[in-house]
């Protein structure tokens, strides 16, 4: 499985733990740092308890 396929799979499942593990901290995601990206995703999807 490619990183893109894994990203889409875990995003669809809303598996924050796996997304956090597979995504690199030094890459910008949709114009934002990994931490900001996850923060916006959490707010928009109602996720919580991810440990950032």
Protein Blocks (a to p, Z undefined) as FASTA:
>chain_A
ZZklmmmmmmmnopaklmmmmpcfkbceehiafklmmmmmmmmnopahkoZZ
